[in-house]
Amino acid sequence: MDRKHRDAAHSLEHSFFTSLDWVPTRNLLLRVSYTHSDRNPDSYQSEAVVDEAGNPITCTDPSTFFTADQRCHRRFDEAARLRNRGDALLQYDLTDRVTVSGFFGTVQDNYNQRGGTNSPVPLNFIPGTTNPYYLYGVLNNLSYNWGFDADYAFSEKVTFFAEYSHERYHQRMVTRYRQPVSPPTTILTCTNGCDTANNDWESTSREPVDIYSIGADWTLGKKIAGTSFVLPALDAQLGQGTSQRGVDGPQVQPPTLKCQRQFIDNKEVSGRGAEI
């Protein structure tokens, strides 16, 4: 993938995919799939990570110049990443009009890759404080989802549906508290710990989400339209944070509820057009 004005101008991603469908009876379907992806940018260079002359500074550069952004900071949508994804679907036709199904899926992203565009050595300097990390930003992003749905074909042109799904997200992140300096002071000569691993901070976040949706799809001529009512319930919690010097307790955000109703009338929409 080639992009302009991004920290990673070019990256290459290799993927392996496999899928299996098993139909033991006319009314029963079991489908499982697995995908493994490995993304590696050729280089990673932020426009904010340069020296006083505007020359780029990499994560492993020995320069002691204080850059605007931490030289090993990485954006999760551009950084090196290993991804494993698995999905499973069990579908059963109760009658010619009624279909029920259950599903499960997980996506596991690992950005904490050693070497390459990241650091070849751990950036945390106190062994045992936390697991080694080789970049700043998101280290791991894990998600799980499961649920079930039911469809009722009222006619050839009208289908009603109801669905419940539970989603769970977990992230591990590391950042560094930094204090700007003025030349000729450098990150080695500053007296306030302006850019040191002693100010590194690790945190985790947890976001469980429950989603209930009901709606209908119908076809009017060449147009496919639909309407649905969705009730997602979000309970987000920022987990325990750990620094090189100690541990702070969790910070909890109160649960939130949001209702949405959407109507779609579009010639190009296919399937459950209005389902969010």
C-alpha positions as CSV (number, residue, x, y, z in Angstrom):
1,M,0.0,0.0,0.0
2,D,1.4,3.4,-1.1
3,R,0.2,6.6,0.6
4,K,1.3,10.2,0.7
5,H,1.7,12.5,3.6
6,R,1.6,9.6,6.1
7,D,4.2,8.4,8.6
8,A,4.5,5.1,6.8
9,A,4.6,6.0,3.1
10,H,4.7,2.3,2.0
11,S,3.7,-0.9,3.8
12,L,3.3,-4.5,2.7
13,E,0.8,-6.9,4.3
14,H,0.8,-10.7,3.9
15,S,-2.4,-12.5,4.7
16,F,-3.4,-16.2,5.0
17,F,-7.1,-17.0,4.9
18,T,-9.0,-20.3,5.3
19,S,-12.7,-21.1,5.6
20,L,-14.8,-24.2,6.0
21,D,-18.5,-24.8,5.5
22,W,-20.2,-27.9,6.9
23,V,-23.8,-28.7,6.0
24,P,-24.7,-32.0,7.8
25,T,-28.4,-31.5,7.0
26,R,-30.5,-29.4,4.6
27,N,-31.4,-27.0,7.5
28,L,-28.1,-26.7,9.3
29,L,-25.0,-24.8,8.4
30,L,-21.7,-24.5,10.4
31,R,-19.1,-22.0,9.0
32,V,-15.7,-21.3,10.5
33,S,-13.0,-19.0,9.1
34,Y,-9.5,-17.9,10.1
35,T,-7.3,-15.1,8.9
36,H,-3.6,-14.3,9.8
37,S,-2.1,-11.0,8.6
38,D,1.4,-9.6,9.0
39,R,1.8,-5.9,8.1
40,N,5.3,-4.4,7.8
41,P,6.0,-0.8,6.7
42,D,9.2,-0.2,4.9
43,S,10.0,2.8,7.1
44,Y,8.2,4.9,9.7
45,Q,9.0,8.6,9.8
46,S,6.8,11.3,11.4
47,E,7.2,14.9,10.2
48,A,7.3,15.9,13.9
49,V,10.4,13.8,14.6
50,V,13.2,15.8,13.1
51,D,16.3,17.6,14.5
52,E,17.0,21.4,14.5
53,A,18.0,21.2,10.8
54,G,14.9,19.3,9.8
55,N,16.7,16.0,9.3
56,P,14.6,12.9,10.1
57,I,15.3,11.1,13.4
58,T,14.4,7.4,13.6
59,C,13.5,5.3,16.6
60,T,17.1,4.0,16.9
61,D,18.8,7.3,16.1
62,P,21.5,8.2,18.6
63,S,20.7,11.9,18.3
64,T,20.0,13.6,21.7
65,F,17.8,16.4,20.2
66,F,14.4,16.8,21.8
67,T,11.9,16.1,19.0
68,A,8.3,17.3,19.0
69,D,6.9,13.8,19.2
70,Q,8.6,10.8,20.9
71,R,10.8,9.2,18.2
72,C,9.4,5.7,18.9
73,H,5.7,6.7,18.9
74,R,3.6,4.8,16.4
75,R,0.1,5.3,15.0
76,F,-1.8,2.0,15.3
77,D,-3.2,2.3,11.7
78,E,0.3,2.5,10.2
79,A,2.5,0.6,12.6
80,A,3.8,-3.0,12.1
81,R,1.1,-5.4,13.2
82,L,0.3,-9.1,13.6
83,R,-3.4,-9.9,13.3
84,N,-5.3,-13.1,14.0
85,R,-9.0,-13.2,13.3
86,G,-11.4,-16.1,13.8
87,D,-15.2,-16.3,13.1
88,A,-17.8,-19.0,13.6
89,L,-21.4,-19.1,12.5
90,L,-24.1,-21.7,13.3
91,Q,-27.3,-21.3,11.3
92,Y,-30.5,-23.4,11.4
93,D,-33.7,-23.1,9.4
94,L,-36.6,-23.8,11.7
95,T,-39.1,-23.5,8.9
96,D,-39.1,-22.2,5.4
97,R,-39.7,-18.7,6.8
98,V,-37.8,-18.7,10.1
99,T,-34.0,-18.8,10.5
100,V,-32.0,-18.6,13.7
101,S,-28.2,-18.3,14.1
102,G,-25.5,-17.9,16.6
103,F,-22.1,-16.4,16.0
104,F,-18.7,-15.8,17.6
105,G,-15.7,-13.8,16.5
106,T,-12.4,-12.4,17.7
107,V,-9.8,-10.1,16.3
108,Q,-6.4,-10.0,18.1
109,D,-3.9,-7.3,17.0
110,N,-0.3,-7.3,18.3
111,Y,1.6,-4.1,17.5
112,N,4.4,-4.8,20.0
113,Q,6.8,-6.0,17.4
114,R,10.5,-6.1,18.1
115,G,12.9,-4.4,15.6
116,G,12.0,-3.3,12.1
117,T,10.6,0.2,12.4
118,N,10.3,-0.2,16.2
119,S,13.0,-0.4,18.8
120,P,15.2,-3.6,18.7
121,V,15.6,-3.4,22.5
122,P,12.9,-3.0,25.2
123,L,12.1,0.7,26.0
124,N,11.3,0.1,29.6
125,F,14.4,0.0,31.8
126,I,13.2,-1.7,35.0
127,P,12.9,-5.4,34.6
128,G,9.8,-7.0,36.1
129,T,7.8,-3.7,36.2
130,T,5.9,-4.7,33.1
131,N,6.3,-6.8,30.0
132,P,8.8,-5.5,27.5
133,Y,7.6,-3.0,24.9
134,Y,9.3,-1.7,21.7
135,L,7.1,1.3,20.8
136,Y,4.8,3.9,22.3
137,G,1.1,3.9,21.5
138,V,-1.2,0.9,21.3
139,L,0.6,-2.4,22.1
140,N,-2.3,-4.9,21.9
141,N,-5.9,-4.5,20.7
142,L,-8.2,-7.5,21.5
143,S,-11.9,-7.8,20.6
144,Y,-14.5,-10.5,21.1
145,N,-18.1,-10.7,19.9
146,W,-20.8,-13.2,20.2
147,G,-24.6,-13.3,19.9
148,F,-27.6,-14.6,18.1
149,D,-30.3,-13.4,15.7
150,A,-33.6,-14.6,14.1
151,D,-35.1,-13.8,10.7
152,Y,-38.7,-14.2,9.7
153,A,-39.5,-14.0,6.0
154,F,-43.0,-12.5,6.0
155,S,-43.1,-12.5,2.2
156,E,-40.7,-12.5,-0.7
157,K,-40.3,-8.7,-0.3
158,V,-40.5,-8.3,3.5
159,T,-38.2,-9.8,6.2
160,F,-38.3,-9.0,9.9
161,F,-35.3,-9.6,12.1
162,A,-34.1,-9.3,15.7
163,E,-30.5,-9.6,17.0
164,Y,-28.5,-9.5,20.2
165,S,-24.7,-9.2,20.3
166,H,-22.1,-8.7,23.0
167,E,-18.8,-7.1,22.1
168,R,-15.8,-6.8,24.4
169,Y,-12.7,-4.7,23.6
170,H,-9.4,-4.6,25.5
171,Q,-6.4,-2.4,24.8
172,R,-2.9,-2.1,26.3
173,M,-1.2,1.2,25.7
174,V,2.1,2.8,26.7
175,T,3.0,6.5,26.5
176,R,5.7,8.8,27.9
177,Y,5.3,12.1,29.8
178,R,7.7,14.6,28.2
179,Q,8.7,18.2,28.9
180,P,10.0,20.4,26.1
181,V,13.5,21.9,26.3
182,S,15.2,24.8,24.5
183,P,18.6,24.4,22.7
184,P,21.3,23.8,23.5
185,T,19.7,21.6,26.2
186,T,19.3,18.0,25.1
187,I,17.5,15.0,26.4
188,L,20.7,14.0,28.2
189,T,21.5,17.4,29.8
190,C,18.1,18.5,30.9
191,T,17.6,18.4,34.7
192,N,13.8,17.8,34.8
193,G,13.7,14.3,33.2
194,C,12.4,15.8,30.0
195,D,12.5,12.6,27.9
196,T,13.2,9.5,30.1
197,A,11.8,6.1,30.5
198,N,11.3,6.9,34.1
199,N,8.2,8.9,32.9
200,D,6.7,6.0,30.9
201,W,3.1,5.2,31.6
202,E,1.2,2.0,30.8
203,S,-2.6,1.7,30.9
204,T,-5.3,-0.7,29.8
205,S,-8.9,0.0,28.7
206,R,-11.9,-2.3,28.7
207,E,-15.1,-1.7,26.8
208,P,-18.0,-4.2,27.0
209,V,-20.9,-3.4,24.7
210,D,-24.4,-5.0,24.5
211,I,-26.4,-4.3,21.3
212,Y,-30.1,-5.1,20.8
213,S,-31.6,-4.5,17.4
214,I,-34.9,-5.1,15.7
215,G,-36.1,-4.1,12.2
216,A,-37.3,-5.0,8.8
217,D,-36.1,-5.1,5.3
218,W,-38.3,-4.8,2.2
219,T,-37.9,-4.5,-1.5
220,L,-39.9,-2.0,-3.6
221,G,-39.2,-2.6,-7.2
222,K,-35.5,-2.1,-7.9
223,K,-35.0,-0.3,-4.6
224,I,-34.0,-2.1,-1.4
225,A,-35.0,-0.2,1.8
226,G,-35.1,-1.0,5.5
227,T,-35.5,0.4,8.9
228,S,-34.1,-0.7,12.3
229,F,-34.1,0.3,15.9
230,V,-30.8,-0.3,17.7
231,L,-30.1,0.0,21.4
232,P,-26.4,-0.2,22.2
233,A,-25.3,-0.2,25.9
234,L,-21.7,0.8,26.6
235,D,-19.9,0.3,29.9
236,A,-16.3,1.6,29.4
237,Q,-13.6,1.2,32.0
238,L,-10.0,2.5,32.0
239,G,-8.1,-0.2,33.7
240,Q,-5.2,-0.1,36.0
241,G,-2.3,2.1,35.0
242,T,1.3,1.3,35.7
243,S,4.3,3.6,35.6
244,Q,8.0,2.9,36.1
245,R,7.6,4.3,39.6
246,G,4.3,2.8,40.8
247,V,0.7,1.7,40.3
248,D,-2.5,3.7,40.2
249,G,-6.0,2.2,40.5
250,P,-8.6,1.9,37.8
251,Q,-10.6,4.8,36.5
252,V,-14.2,3.9,35.7
253,Q,-16.5,5.7,33.3
254,P,-20.3,5.3,33.9
255,P,-22.4,3.2,31.5
256,T,-23.9,5.0,28.6
257,L,-27.0,4.2,26.6
258,K,-27.8,5.3,23.1
259,C,-30.8,4.7,20.8
260,Q,-30.6,5.1,17.1
261,R,-33.2,4.8,14.3
262,Q,-32.2,4.8,10.7
263,F,-34.0,4.7,7.4
264,I,-32.3,3.9,4.1
265,D,-33.7,4.1,0.6
266,N,-30.8,3.4,-1.9
267,K,-30.6,1.5,-5.1
268,E,-27.0,0.3,-4.3
269,V,-27.8,-1.0,-0.8
270,S,-27.9,-4.8,-0.5
271,G,-28.7,-7.0,2.4
272,R,-29.8,-5.5,5.7
273,G,-29.2,-2.0,4.6
274,A,-30.4,-0.2,7.7
275,E,-28.9,-2.4,10.3
276,I,-26.1,-0.6,12.2
